[in-house]
């Protein structure tokens, strides 16, 4: 294209000589100007360029994503449908170096945007600032600037759009570098195409002569640039500049600028001179020293100097933050520095977002809050520096209300990070400060899109004190001992603050850092008794890496009741030889990973008191405890542990491990679990449930002493990694496994049996070439020895027997898995009896699906206690259609892993009751038709563990259960899972036993219909409940006067044929005993002594709507030396262990030991009675009895020796002899003893 210019072809004088032509040309000028204005902008003042030039990318950084590298900038693909781009992560700079196919003068370039700039969330990827360089050598140190753009506003967030840029350049180049220093926003740079326009003309005619015309413009030299002329090239018509480098530069024209002093808030400027032509700056009037950095002229602002009232002494400005610290006792010389654009502000409880605080800050609180509310990606940082004039305790409240993991508050004291909080937390922080300079640094950093809650951090209610009542760590360097204790002092100055720090974060490492000592210096840690009230919630890493720690004294004073995390607690304590953890309370601990990791000197650990019921992570727990020779984990509850990787890794001194109690139902990782247990000779894994384990790599690797492994219960359907599982088990000869050990999902099984030289299975001779997972089988080409779990049918007797052993007959049936049909169902019409052999107790089936489905002639099941269901997941239609079964004992069933109970008892016409109290249905998903068609079923006992929270299929659960009664009677419209409960549904809760009868209760509150108690039936209540009717009858021998009574329900005394008494006191010192009559009623479970009226021999109680007490009460005397103990069950008294007991015999309370002899072999008591117990710690001098006497309407109990059968003498307090006992105080003499008896 030919480009326009305003260049004339002749002189002004020549144009004047053409008269009419002159008129025409001036007349045409406005028209030509209008035409120029109407031309496309790209055509105005454009210079010709060579469009045959191609470019090749030589180097770039960043490279760019796959198929989106910097090389795409020059491939010409910039249209929708045929497009490529350079897209990369931008971290402050990016560049590309490229070569032109021939040299030329850059006259302009075009940038094309990406293909998705306009899409939602993709804007801001365009370059914002850049430089274009050129040279002719390709060397990286020879670049010359061609063009520079800062804060560009031309490029827009549009797709596939090209934008032109001009270059003012007169030098020809062949190598170029495009350097990008900023993008519009975000972290991604994206460019579609970069097209450089080069003028490659040589400005010479064919004969070598210059093609440049006469000078168009002459420019004189200045103080910085030589003079030059411009010429038009007759070939390319571009304007070329010719520089005269022989002329001299002019002197600078300087103007002096006097110094401007700085103020508190404004910067000043030093004296300088500036050239009015080139604007350069100089430090002197001779322009000998140029100032290239204008910022160096600045004199920093002085900053405010505030007094204690927050008033600047320089300018009078006020600052609210200074009084917060200057007014604290012991703090002086406060300076506050803000390190970013969002300084910490004055606490404002009414600020935006404070409704979402989540905590309460008192109305009169004073303090600071971060200043970057709803400013994504920002930071609010303020530093407070101050002097401490005397030792103090600084206390502050700290609160963070932010988005978890997307924001972080860091709190520094003297450049030590003390707290790091994300999410929501409110805490108190205390620190002891010695005399001298100190600082607090507050940093609240926000991520992108992190505006949750109040979106702030707060520091408030600061106070100082010279007294202390807190927990500290005190270091004694003479014996390298760190002591944790509580200190109470009215004078902090008396403490050595160089050796004591407040316990805010309870790890020894933290304490050492604050004390300025290396943690490896600690040899002993002591817990003072005063520390026992300190209640941390985490002990993570408490003793971690104390590699020289030898003793921990009085660990019993470390209170662990509230601790949830004990991970890494003793990590790396390689010098510790013993640990007393007998007082540890671990009931709330969830994480024990790495707890004893690398405690290489520990030889034993007593963890018998550990409660691990809610622990989820035990990985690395005992890893590298290389001296540990014994470990009893029989009490460990691992029901919710998910990770056991490396748990015993490197326990090379352990010779045996019994993990038969381990519940591994939800463990997913067992990699390296026993790796390098080089001395382990026996390992009991009989109860391991591996149904969802995915990683078993190196699980037994390096167990070089193990000779056999029983993995017959391993179910490995989910395992993906078995690499090196048994590698280097050089003594291993036998691995027992079943057909549940599968490798169908294994992705890595390399060297599974490497170096197992003595291993034999169906492969009789180990081979180095056969070591991967394909040989993990019991078939004809594997290293396993099969263990069979099977069922065998006897056609002659109709008996189906379940067994486990090393062999089986050819007609035996393997157990089914998941939802496959059992093979023995081909005999379902012939099966009359099912027997679970004792050998089957070691089996761990994973599915009971259809086991007895429509075995219509099955009448009995024996040995069902040998069926261990802890690994079973599917019990669908297990007993469905067993029409002749009249009873089922499922009390031993463990259903914790079952998900399917569809039709489990459907159409069991003969069942009248079902006890499902052992059923835990927490993860059951399908209960549809579970009891459908059980037409004779009247009662289903269930516990609180029978839940339907996860059930998605629960229709028709109770269809046609006509006789079923729980909290409600059967209603055909109410048959789904909503009625599988004992509050509002068909279940009954087993609340006790009355003899051999089960007591079921239902409704809200729990109630049973009729409770009939009997002396011949023991009564046991599992929990309190109510009875709509309760009764008890007793017939006593003729002439009986005294008896005892203890009933589980309240009895009214109105109209009764007896009187009731409680034991009030028995003073052995004065030999005085006392009874007190009860009026109104006898409370449930309360033992009493009763006296029958007028020769009555019958007790009859019938009560309505009574609460039944679970436990019998104990009625003690005031001094607690004696008590009346009630019983609901029969009791037989022992001569040795019950020699402090007394039962009613006639009118006496007698010691059973006196009654036992040659003629009386046993002494017992029936249910619903009471007996007296001597609580005194002194041993009995001999058998004693208490005689019960009646005088008219009075009652007394006298203490007698067993030989005291002579007549007694009675006196009043005045010494007058009486004929019989009277009300009040009596003096009684009998057989040489005198005692005081009180009659009420």
C-alpha positions, 0 to 999 in steps of 0.5 A: 500500500502506498502511504500518504504524507504531507510532503510537497513536490515543489517550493512555495515560490513555484506554487505561487507562480501558477495563478489559476492553478494556485486557486484550484489547489487552494480550493481543493485543499478543504476537500482533500482534508475531508477525504483524509478525515474519512479514511480509516485510521489505520491508513493515516500516516502509515509507513510501508513494511515488508509483509514477506518477513517471517519470525521464529521464536528462539527462547521464552519464559514462562514456556506456557501450558501444553499446546499454548507455548510462546512459539504460537505468537508467530504462527499466524493463527489468530481467527476463531476456528484457526487459533493458537495462543501463548498462555502461562502463569505470570509471576511479575515478568515474561519474555520471548526472543525471536528472529526475523528472516531478514533485518529491517526497521521496526515501524509498528506491531500488532497484538491480537488478544486471546480466545476467551478474554471476554468470557466470565472470569477470564478477563485481565490477562492482557499485557499492561506494560512492556518493552520491545528491544532489538539487536543484530547479534542475538546476544542477550547483553546487546539489546537496544530499546525500540518501544516502551508502553506503560499501563496500556489502555488500548488492549481490551478484554475482547476475543480474537481482536487485533490492536496496532502500535507504532514504532519510532525507529530508524535502526535496522535489526534482525533479533528482537525481544518482547519483555512484559512486566505487568498484566492487567490483573490476576495471574495468567498472561494470554496473547494470541499473536504478535506481528512485528512490521519491518521496513527492509528497504536499503535506501539505495538505488540499483547503481548503489547511489543513495535513494534519499532526497533533499533534506525535509527538516533540519534539527539543531543539536541540543544538550542531549541529542546531536543535530540531524536532517530528515529525508524521504526515500524514493524507493520505500517513501519512508522518512529517514533520519541522518544524524550529524555526530560531529557537532557539539552538544549544547550546555544544559540550561539549569534552574536551581530548586532550594531544599524543602524540609520534611514535616511529620507527614510529608516528605521534603526535597534536597537542593537540586538543579534541573535542565529546562530543555532535557529535564535532567536533574543535577546535584550542582550548578555545573551539571557535573553529577547527574541525579538519575534517581529522583527518589533519592532527593526525597527527605523522609517524613519525620513521622508523628511523635505521640505523647501518652494521650496520642497527640503528636508533639510536632504537629498536634495531630491525634492518633487513637491507637497510642493511648491503648499502649501508652496508658498501660502500666510499665509501657513507654515510648510507643511507636506504631508503624503500618506496613501496608495500605490497610492499617489496623483500625480502632475497634468498632463493634458496629462496623460492617460485618460485625453481625457475623462475628460469631463471638461476643466482645464486651461493649466497653472493650477497647482495641484494634481490628484489621483494616482490610475487610472485604479486600481479597488478596490483601494484607493488614499489617501493623507493628507496635514497638515500645519500651518496658520500664519494669517486669510485667505480665501483658494480657490481651484478648485475641479474636479471629472471625474469618474463612477457614484456610483462606485467611490467616492471622499471625501474631508476633512478639519480639519477631517470634510468631506466637499465634497463627489462626485461621477460621474462627477462634477466640483466645487469651494471650499472656506474655512475661516481658522483661525490662527493655525494648519489645514489639508486637506485630499483627498480620491479617492476610486474606486470600481471594474470595475469602470474606466469610464471617466478620472477616477480621482479626481483633486485639483488645482489652490489653492490660499489664500487671506486676502480679501473676497467677498463671502457668509457666515453664521454668528452665534450670540450666544447671541440670537441664530441667524444664518444669511446668508449674503454676506460679502465684506471686504479687511481685513479678520482679522477683521471678527470673524472667530469663528462665520462665515463660507463660504457657500459651502454646503447650509444647516444650519446643515452643517454650525452648524457643521463647527461652532462647535455648536449644530443645536438644539441651533438655534432659528432664521435664517435670510437671509440678502438682500445681500444673494439674489444673491446666487443661490443654486441648492439644498435645500435638508435638508436645515433646517432639524432637527432645532427642536428649530427654531422659526422664519425665517426672510426674506426668500424672500432673499433665491433665489430658481430659480435654485433649483431642490431638496427641499426634507427634507427642513424643516424636523423636524422644530417642533417649527416653527409656520409660514412660508412665502413662497410667494417668492419661485420659485419652477419651477425647483423643482423635489423632495418635499418629506419630505419637511414639515415633522414633522413641528408640530407647523405649523397651516397654509401654503400658497403654492398658488405660488408653481409651481409643474409641474415637481415634481415627489416625494411628499411622506411625504410632509406634514407628521406629520404636526399635527397642520395644520388646513387648506391647499389649494392645488388647484394650485398644478400640480401633473401630473408627481408625482409618489409617494404620500405615507404618504403625509398627514400622521398624519395631525390630525388637518385637517378637510377637503381636496379638491384634486379634481384638483390632477392628479394622473395618474402615481402615483404608491404608495398611502400607508398611504396617509391620515393615522391618519388624525383623524379630517378629515371630508370631502375629495374630491378625485373625480379626482383621477386616480388610474389605476397604483397604486400598494400600498393602504395599510393604505391609510385612516387608522385612519381617525376616523371622516370621515363618507363617502368616494366617491371612485367611480372613483377608478380603482384598477386593479394593486393594490397589497396591501390593508391591513388596508386601512380603518382600524379604520375609526370608523365613516365611514358609506358609501364607494361609489365605482363602479365595477372598484374597483377590488381586483384581484391582491391584495396579502395582504388585511388583516384587510382592514375594521378592526374597521369600526363599522358603515360601511354598504354596501350590508352587513348591519351589520359590523362583526369583522370576515369580514374585509379583501379585499374579502369584498371590493365589491358592490355585495351581500357580501361587504361593498361598496355602488355602484355608477353606470356609465352607458349608456341607450338606448331609442328605441323610439327616438334612443337616447343613454344617458350616466349617473351617479348615485346611481341607474340604470335601468335593461336595462342599460349598464355598461361602458366597460373596457380596450378592451371589447365591449360595451353592447350598440353596440347591438343597433348600427344600431338604435342609432341616437343621443348620449347625455352625461347627466350632471351627467356624468361629474363626471364619469371617464371612463378608456376606450372608446374603440368601443363606437360608432363603426359603429353607421352608423345612428348616426348624433349628439352628445350632451353634449360631454363636460360632457365626461371627458377622463382624465383617458381613455387609449383606444380610439381605433375605438371610432367613426369608421364607424360613416358615418352620423356625420358631425362635432365633438367637441373634444376641451374638450378631455384630451388624456394624458393617451391614448395609443391606437387610432387605427381606431379612426375616420376611415370611418367617411365619413361626417366629413370635419374638425377635431379640435384635438388641445387639443390632447396630444399623448405623450404616444400613441402607436397605430395610425394605420388607425386612419383617414382611409376612411375619404374621405370628410376630408379637414383639421385636426387641431393639436398642437405641443402636437400631436406627434408620438414619441411612436407610433409603429403602424402607417400604413395606417393612412390617406388611402383614405383621398383624400381631406386632405390638410396640408403642402402637398396635399394628396398623396396615397403613403404617408399615414403612421404616418410620415405625422401626423404633420403640418410641412411636413404632412397633419395637420394644426396648429390652429394659430388663428381665423378670426371671427368664422373661424379657421385659420390653418397654415402648412409647414415650416415656418407656413403659411396659404393660404389666410387671408381676414380681415374684420371690422365685424370679430375679428381677434385673432392670437395664435402665429406668422405665415405667409400668402401667401395672406393677404387683408383688405378693409374699406369704410369710410363716405364721408368727413372723413379726420382722422382715425386710422389703425392697421393691423397684416401685413406690409403695404407699403405706396407707392402709397397709398391714405393716409398719416400715422403718429405716436404719437411722444410726448405730453408734458402736462407741455408746452401743446405741442403735436407732430406727425411725419409722417411715410415713407416707410411702416407701420410695422405689428401690429403698430398702426398709425393715418392716414389722407386721401388724396383728399377726399378718402374714401376707404382703400384697401390692398392686400399683398403677402407673409406677416408675421402675427404679433400675438400681436398689438404693443404699440406706446408710446411717449418718456416720456411714458405719452401717447401711441397709442394702436392698436386693432385687435378686436372690443372694447366697451369703459366704462365711468368709466374704459376707461376715459383716452382713446381717439378715433378719432371723425371727426378731434378730438381725443375725450374721450368716456366719453364725448360722452356717455350720454342719447342719446348715450348708448355706444361708440365702435371701430371696429377691426383694429383701434387704440386709444390714452391712457393717461398713466400719474398717475395723475387722469384726471381733466375732460373729454378732447379732442385733436383737429386735425388741418391741415394747407396745408401740415402740421399736428397738434394736439392741447389740448383743454378744452371741452368748448373751441369752440371760435376762436383761435389766432395764433402767431409766436415766435416773437409775430406776429399774424398769419392767420393760423398755420405754420410749426415750433413753433406756440403760440396758444391762445384760451379761456384764455389758451396759448399753444405751438404747433409744426408743422413738 
